[in-house]
Amino acid sequence: MDFPDRDDVAGLLESRPLPSFARVRYEPSTDALADPPSRARSELDRLALEDLAAGATIAVGVGSRGIHAIDEIVAEVVSGLDERGFEPVIVPAMGSHGGATSEGQREILETLGITETNMGVPIDARMDAERVAEVEVGGTRTPVYVASAALEADAVLVVNRVKPHTNFSGRLESGLCKMIAVGLGKQQGAGAFHSTAIRWGYVPTIEALVDAIRESVPLVGGIALVENFHEETARVEAIPAPDLERREPELLERAKEEMATLPVDDVDLLVVDELGKEISGAGMDTNVIGRYRVLNAPDPDRPSIDLIYARGLTEATKGNGNGIGLADVTRRAAVEQLDLRKTYANALTSGSLAKARLPVVAPDDEMALRITLNALGDYDPEDARIVWIENTTDLAELRVSEALLPEIADAVTVVGRETVAFEEGSASFEQA
């Protein structure tokens, strides 16, 4: 596809000056565990493992990206299981991610530092899943799938972070329950789940599936992780299978209190340097940008961001640009990074098609910013409320236009003043 070049675009847009920016440090006070891997190992004592026979195989479901020290935590979990006389096997519990292929899911685990060599245990990445039950949610009968690799084990536990989800809000969002209901179902299970959840609601669908899986699978529970603003581990807690739906909402509330957010709620333009699946399941954390773009799920009330310009993809996302559709404008360099097979596999399984759409594609930074500034309408650089971030996870340091400083002065520390310069259309910051 041929996108318009600079000559095509420049003549259609008025040139508007950018405001000057302040580079600020934003570091709310937080708590962090000193040794999360060791805590995960010791937390295994809270699960009903004593009922298992010596030599029992235990499927350990993992696979969510962007979790602090996940490789070290999983290594301690499997080592702890081995020490107790069991035979752990790692099972990717990530639905359709990795292009819905065994190779792709192994590749994702490898990017997390989770390999057979590093963990000292086998990884069973088969995409096979078996139908173990059928549940009714609303007016829909929904099949329940579980990975064959998990069903063949004597017990199953999952390791995941509890956090606000990127598509919906409720008492259960991202965490152990969703990994059990969706991730362990591979592509078939994830597809069936999302089809029902979009119509009847994510939380009731998760609850129905987890209950059915607990009846059909030797589920012992999971290791829940909660992170702070800086993506450090703030809490590690084992939750036995019978207590999942009771305890996880309490951890979710703590995660919401700790999560990274922008220091301001009303923004004219948000510029995001990179998006990717290891940043968020939606490429950009929808709770940071205030956009779900999901059928039957209203967007968050805050923050309110008029326009978003997404500049590119991370290397670690391996071309999966799911979430680029949450932006209003991108640039050609980002489109050239896209692997549409991976992006579409993710979007088609989740049913969240908007996240895979292409926004307006500008030839470069200069034209992209000119497009957004023109689209703001009555634009004045003295009043413009612009925030520029690396990604929606690393928010400890960011840039804000000067107009925003008075209202966030008590929350941030100014570390420099900068202006935007362009070289062959590419943006960079210079000290003011």
C-alpha positions as CSV (number, residue, x, y, z in Angstrom):
1,M,0.0,0.0,0.0
2,D,1.3,3.4,-0.9
3,F,0.8,6.0,1.8
4,P,1.0,9.8,1.0
5,D,4.5,11.3,1.2
6,R,5.6,14.6,2.6
7,D,4.8,16.5,-0.5
8,D,1.3,15.1,-0.6
9,V,0.6,15.9,3.1
10,A,2.4,19.2,3.7
11,G,0.3,21.2,1.3
12,L,-2.9,20.2,3.1
13,L,-1.8,21.3,6.5
14,E,-1.0,24.6,8.2
15,S,2.4,24.7,9.9
16,R,1.9,25.2,13.6
17,P,4.6,25.7,16.2
18,L,5.1,23.2,19.0
19,P,5.2,24.3,22.6
20,S,8.4,24.0,24.6
21,F,8.5,21.0,26.9
22,A,9.6,20.3,30.5
23,R,11.2,16.9,31.1
24,V,9.9,15.8,34.5
25,R,10.4,13.0,37.0
26,Y,7.2,11.5,38.4
27,E,7.8,9.1,41.2
28,P,4.9,8.5,43.6
29,S,6.0,6.7,46.8
30,T,5.7,2.9,46.6
31,D,6.5,-0.3,48.4
32,A,8.5,-3.2,46.9
33,L,9.4,-6.7,48.0
34,A,13.1,-7.3,48.6
35,D,13.2,-10.9,47.1
36,P,10.0,-11.7,45.1
37,P,11.4,-15.1,43.7
38,S,12.1,-16.4,47.2
39,R,8.7,-15.3,48.4
40,A,7.1,-17.1,45.5
41,R,8.9,-20.3,46.4
42,S,7.8,-20.1,50.1
43,E,4.2,-19.3,49.1
44,L,3.9,-22.8,47.6
45,D,3.3,-24.0,51.1
46,R,-0.1,-22.4,51.1
47,L,-1.3,-24.6,48.2
48,A,-2.7,-28.1,48.8
49,L,0.3,-29.9,47.4
50,E,0.5,-32.4,50.3
51,D,-2.4,-34.3,48.7
52,L,-0.3,-35.1,45.6
53,A,1.7,-38.3,45.3
54,A,5.5,-38.1,45.1
55,G,6.5,-37.7,41.4
56,A,3.3,-36.1,40.4
57,T,3.5,-33.9,37.3
58,I,2.4,-30.3,37.8
59,A,1.6,-28.1,34.9
60,V,2.8,-24.5,35.6
61,G,0.9,-22.1,33.4
62,V,2.8,-18.9,32.5
63,G,3.1,-16.5,29.6
64,S,1.9,-12.9,30.4
65,R,4.5,-10.4,29.3
66,G,5.9,-7.3,31.0
67,I,6.0,-8.9,34.5
68,H,9.0,-7.9,36.6
69,A,11.5,-10.7,37.1
70,I,9.0,-13.3,35.8
71,D,11.8,-15.6,34.7
72,E,13.3,-15.6,38.2
73,I,10.0,-16.1,39.9
74,V,9.0,-19.0,37.6
75,A,12.4,-20.6,38.1
76,E,11.9,-20.5,41.9
77,V,8.4,-21.9,41.6
78,V,9.5,-24.9,39.5
79,S,12.6,-25.4,41.6
80,G,10.4,-25.4,44.7
81,L,8.1,-28.0,43.2
82,D,11.0,-30.1,42.2
83,E,12.4,-29.8,45.8
84,R,9.0,-31.1,47.1
85,G,9.4,-34.3,44.9
86,F,7.2,-33.2,42.0
87,E,7.8,-33.1,38.3
88,P,6.9,-29.6,37.0
89,V,6.3,-28.9,33.3
90,I,5.8,-25.4,32.0
91,V,2.7,-24.8,29.8
92,P,2.3,-21.5,27.9
93,A,-1.1,-20.1,29.1
94,M,-1.5,-17.3,26.6
95,G,-4.5,-18.1,24.4
96,S,-3.7,-17.2,20.8
97,H,-0.6,-15.1,21.4
98,G,2.5,-15.9,19.4
99,G,0.4,-16.2,16.2
100,A,-1.6,-19.1,17.8
101,T,1.3,-21.5,17.1
102,S,3.5,-23.7,19.3
103,E,6.6,-22.1,17.9
104,G,5.3,-18.6,18.5
105,Q,4.4,-19.3,22.1
106,R,7.9,-20.8,22.8
107,E,9.4,-17.7,21.2
108,I,7.4,-15.5,23.6
109,L,8.5,-17.5,26.6
110,E,12.1,-17.2,25.4
111,T,11.8,-13.4,25.3
112,L,10.8,-13.6,28.9
113,G,13.9,-15.6,29.8
114,I,11.8,-18.8,30.2
115,T,13.5,-21.7,28.3
116,E,13.9,-25.3,29.1
117,T,17.6,-24.6,29.7
118,N,17.0,-21.7,32.0
119,M,14.2,-23.4,34.0
120,G,15.6,-26.9,34.0
121,V,12.2,-28.4,33.2
122,P,10.4,-29.2,30.0
123,I,8.1,-26.8,28.2
124,D,5.0,-28.3,26.5
125,A,3.8,-25.7,24.0
126,R,1.3,-27.8,22.1
127,M,-1.7,-25.8,21.0
128,D,-4.0,-28.8,21.4
129,A,-7.0,-28.1,23.7
130,E,-9.8,-30.4,24.9
131,R,-13.4,-29.5,25.6
132,V,-14.0,-30.3,29.3
133,A,-17.4,-28.7,29.9
134,E,-20.1,-26.3,28.7
135,V,-21.5,-23.4,30.6
136,E,-24.4,-21.0,30.2
137,V,-23.7,-17.3,30.4
138,G,-26.6,-15.0,29.7
139,G,-28.4,-16.8,26.9
140,T,-25.3,-18.5,25.4
141,R,-24.0,-22.0,25.8
142,T,-20.2,-21.7,25.8
143,P,-17.7,-24.6,25.4
144,V,-14.9,-24.7,28.0
145,Y,-11.4,-25.7,26.7
146,V,-8.2,-26.6,28.5
147,A,-4.8,-27.2,27.1
148,S,-4.1,-30.9,26.6
149,A,-0.7,-30.4,28.2
150,A,-2.4,-29.2,31.4
151,L,-5.0,-32.0,31.4
152,E,-2.3,-34.6,31.1
153,A,-0.7,-33.4,34.3
154,D,-1.6,-34.5,37.8
155,A,-2.1,-30.9,39.0
156,V,-2.2,-27.4,37.5
157,L,-1.2,-24.1,38.9
158,V,-0.7,-20.7,37.2
159,V,1.6,-17.8,37.8
160,N,0.4,-14.3,36.8
161,R,0.2,-10.7,37.7
162,V,-3.1,-9.3,39.0
163,K,-3.8,-5.9,37.4
164,P,-6.5,-3.8,35.7
165,H,-7.5,-5.3,32.4
166,T,-7.1,-3.4,29.1
167,N,-10.6,-4.3,27.8
168,F,-13.0,-4.1,30.7
169,S,-13.4,-3.3,34.4
170,G,-14.9,-5.4,37.2
171,R,-14.2,-7.5,40.3
172,L,-12.0,-9.8,38.2
173,E,-9.7,-8.5,35.5
174,S,-6.2,-9.6,34.6
175,G,-4.9,-12.3,36.9
176,L,-5.0,-15.9,37.8
177,C,-8.7,-16.4,37.0
178,K,-8.5,-15.0,33.5
179,M,-5.3,-17.0,32.8
180,I,-7.2,-20.1,33.8
181,A,-10.3,-19.3,31.9
182,V,-8.7,-17.9,28.7
183,G,-4.9,-18.5,28.6
184,L,-5.0,-22.2,29.4
185,G,-7.7,-22.7,26.7
186,K,-5.3,-21.9,23.9
187,Q,-6.7,-20.4,20.8
188,Q,-10.0,-22.4,20.9
189,G,-10.7,-21.5,24.5
190,A,-9.7,-17.9,24.0
191,G,-12.0,-17.6,21.0
192,A,-15.0,-19.2,22.7
193,F,-14.4,-17.0,25.8
194,H,-14.2,-13.7,23.9
195,S,-17.3,-14.5,21.8
196,T,-19.4,-14.9,24.9
197,A,-17.7,-12.2,27.0
198,I,-18.2,-9.5,24.4
199,R,-22.0,-10.1,24.5
200,W,-22.7,-11.0,28.1
201,G,-19.8,-9.5,30.0
202,Y,-16.2,-10.5,30.8
203,V,-16.6,-11.0,34.6
204,P,-19.6,-13.4,34.5
205,T,-17.9,-15.4,31.7
206,I,-14.6,-15.7,33.6
207,E,-16.5,-16.8,36.7
208,A,-18.5,-19.4,34.9
209,L,-15.4,-20.8,33.1
210,V,-13.2,-20.9,36.2
211,D,-15.9,-22.8,38.2
212,A,-16.3,-25.3,35.4
213,I,-12.5,-25.8,35.0
214,R,-12.1,-26.3,38.8
215,E,-14.6,-29.1,38.6
216,S,-12.9,-30.7,35.6
217,V,-9.2,-30.1,36.2
218,P,-6.9,-30.9,39.2
219,L,-6.4,-27.2,39.8
220,V,-4.4,-26.4,43.0
221,G,-4.4,-22.6,42.6
222,G,-1.9,-20.0,41.6
223,I,0.8,-17.5,42.5
224,A,-0.5,-14.0,42.2
225,L,1.8,-11.0,41.7
226,V,1.0,-7.4,42.3
227,E,3.3,-4.6,41.0
228,N,3.8,-1.0,42.0
229,F,4.1,2.2,39.9
230,H,7.6,1.4,38.9
231,E,6.7,-2.2,37.9
232,E,8.5,-3.6,40.9
233,T,6.9,-6.5,42.7
234,A,4.9,-5.3,45.6
235,R,3.3,-8.5,46.7
236,V,3.5,-12.2,46.0
237,E,0.7,-14.5,47.3
238,A,-0.4,-18.1,46.7
239,I,-4.1,-18.5,46.3
240,P,-5.6,-22.0,46.7
241,A,-8.1,-22.9,44.0
242,P,-11.2,-22.7,46.2
243,D,-10.3,-19.1,47.1
244,L,-9.5,-17.6,43.7
245,E,-12.7,-15.6,43.2
246,R,-12.7,-14.3,46.8
247,R,-9.1,-13.2,47.1
248,E,-8.2,-12.0,43.7
249,P,-10.6,-8.9,43.7
250,E,-8.9,-7.8,46.9
251,L,-5.5,-7.9,45.2
252,L,-6.9,-6.1,42.2
253,E,-7.9,-3.2,44.4
254,R,-4.3,-2.9,45.6
255,A,-3.0,-3.2,42.0
256,K,-5.3,-0.3,41.0
257,E,-3.9,1.8,43.8
258,E,-0.3,1.0,42.8
259,M,-0.6,1.2,39.0
260,A,1.3,3.6,36.8
261,T,-0.8,6.5,35.6
262,L,-0.1,9.9,34.0
263,P,0.2,12.8,36.4
264,V,-2.6,14.7,34.6
265,D,-6.1,13.6,33.4
266,D,-7.0,16.1,30.7
267,V,-4.7,16.0,27.7
268,D,-5.0,17.4,24.2
269,L,-2.3,15.2,22.6
270,L,-0.5,12.1,23.9
271,V,2.7,11.1,22.0
272,V,3.8,7.5,22.6
273,D,7.2,6.4,21.4
274,E,6.5,2.7,21.4
275,L,3.7,0.1,21.9
276,G,4.0,-3.6,22.2
277,K,2.6,-6.7,23.7
278,E,5.2,-6.8,26.5
279,I,4.1,-3.3,27.4
280,S,0.4,-4.2,27.6
281,G,-1.9,-6.8,26.2
282,A,-3.4,-4.0,24.2
283,G,-0.1,-2.6,23.1
284,M,-0.8,0.5,25.1
285,D,-2.3,0.3,28.6
286,T,-5.8,1.3,28.1
287,N,-6.1,2.4,31.7
288,V,-3.3,4.9,31.0
289,I,-4.7,6.2,27.7
290,G,-8.4,6.0,28.6
291,R,-9.5,3.9,25.7
292,Y,-10.8,0.3,25.6
293,R,-12.5,0.5,22.2
294,V,-14.4,-2.8,22.9
295,L,-18.0,-3.6,22.1
296,N,-20.4,-3.3,25.1
297,A,-17.6,-2.0,27.4
298,P,-17.6,1.8,27.9
299,D,-14.2,3.5,27.9
300,P,-12.8,4.6,31.3
301,D,-14.0,7.9,32.6
302,R,-10.5,9.2,33.1
303,P,-8.1,10.2,31.7
304,S,-9.6,12.2,28.9
305,I,-7.1,12.3,25.9
306,D,-8.3,14.0,22.7
307,L,-5.6,12.6,20.3
308,I,-2.9,9.9,20.4
309,Y,0.1,9.7,18.2
310,A,1.9,6.3,18.3
311,R,5.4,6.5,16.8
312,G,6.4,2.8,16.6
313,L,6.6,-0.7,18.0
314,T,9.0,-2.3,20.5
315,E,11.5,-4.8,19.3
316,A,10.2,-7.4,21.8
317,T,6.7,-7.4,20.4
318,K,8.1,-9.1,17.2
319,G,5.7,-7.2,14.9
320,N,2.6,-7.8,16.9
321,G,1.1,-4.3,16.6
322,N,-2.2,-5.1,18.3
323,G,-3.2,-1.8,19.9
324,I,-2.1,0.5,17.1
325,G,-5.7,1.1,16.3
326,L,-6.1,2.8,19.7
327,A,-4.0,5.7,18.2
328,D,-5.4,8.4,15.9
329,V,-2.1,8.9,14.0
330,T,1.0,6.8,13.4
331,R,3.9,7.0,11.0
332,R,5.1,4.9,8.1
333,A,8.1,3.6,10.2
334,A,5.6,2.0,12.6
335,V,3.6,0.4,9.8
336,E,6.8,-1.1,8.3
337,Q,7.3,-2.9,11.7
338,L,3.9,-4.6,11.6
339,D,3.5,-8.3,11.3
340,L,-0.1,-8.5,10.4
341,R,-0.4,-12.2,10.8
342,K,0.5,-11.9,14.5
343,T,-1.6,-8.7,14.9
344,Y,-4.7,-10.2,13.3
345,A,-4.4,-13.5,15.2
346,N,-4.6,-11.5,18.4
347,A,-7.4,-9.3,17.3
348,L,-9.5,-11.9,15.7
349,T,-9.3,-14.2,18.7
350,S,-10.1,-11.5,21.2
351,G,-12.9,-10.0,19.0
352,S,-11.4,-6.5,19.7
353,L,-11.1,-5.6,16.1
354,A,-10.5,-1.8,16.7
355,K,-7.1,-2.5,18.1
356,A,-5.8,-3.9,14.8
357,R,-7.1,-1.0,12.6
358,L,-4.6,1.3,11.0
359,P,-4.9,5.0,12.1
360,V,-3.9,7.8,9.8
361,V,-0.4,7.1,8.5
362,A,1.9,10.1,8.3
363,P,5.2,9.9,6.4
364,D,7.3,11.0,9.4
365,D,7.2,12.7,12.9
366,E,7.0,16.2,11.6
367,M,4.0,15.6,9.4
368,A,2.4,13.4,12.1
369,L,2.6,16.2,14.6
370,R,1.4,18.7,12.1
371,I,-1.6,16.5,11.4
372,T,-2.5,16.2,15.1
373,L,-2.0,19.9,15.9
374,N,-4.3,20.9,13.0
375,A,-6.9,18.3,14.2
376,L,-7.0,19.9,17.6
377,G,-8.8,22.9,16.1
378,D,-8.3,26.1,18.0
379,Y,-4.7,25.3,18.8
380,D,-2.4,27.7,20.8
381,P,1.1,26.5,21.7
382,E,0.9,28.6,24.9
383,D,-2.2,26.6,26.1
384,A,-1.5,23.2,24.5
385,R,-1.7,20.3,26.9
386,I,0.7,17.7,25.4
387,V,2.3,14.7,27.1
388,W,5.1,12.8,25.5
389,I,6.0,9.3,26.9
390,E,8.3,6.4,26.0
391,N,5.5,3.9,26.6
392,T,2.5,3.4,28.9
393,T,4.6,1.5,31.4
394,D,7.7,3.6,31.9
395,L,6.0,6.8,33.3
396,A,8.6,7.8,35.9
397,E,10.1,10.2,33.4
398,L,8.1,12.0,30.7
399,R,7.8,15.3,28.9
400,V,4.9,17.7,29.3
401,S,4.2,21.0,27.6
402,E,4.8,24.1,29.7
403,A,1.1,24.8,30.0
404,L,0.7,21.6,32.2
405,L,3.4,22.4,34.7
406,P,1.4,24.6,37.1
407,E,-1.2,21.9,37.9
408,I,1.3,19.1,38.3
409,A,4.1,21.0,40.0
410,D,3.5,19.3,43.4
411,A,3.6,15.8,41.9
412,V,6.7,16.1,39.6
413,T,10.3,17.3,39.6
414,V,11.5,19.3,36.6
415,V,14.8,18.0,35.3
416,G,15.2,20.0,32.1
417,R,13.6,22.3,29.5
418,E,13.6,21.1,25.9
419,T,12.3,21.9,22.5
420,V,11.5,19.6,19.5
421,A,13.8,19.7,16.5
422,F,13.4,17.8,13.2
423,E,16.0,16.3,11.0
424,E,14.6,14.9,7.7
425,G,11.2,14.7,9.4
426,S,12.4,12.8,12.4
427,A,11.8,14.4,15.9
428,S,14.4,14.8,18.6
429,F,14.6,16.9,21.7
430,E,17.2,19.6,22.3
431,Q,18.0,21.4,25.5
432,A,16.2,24.7,25.6
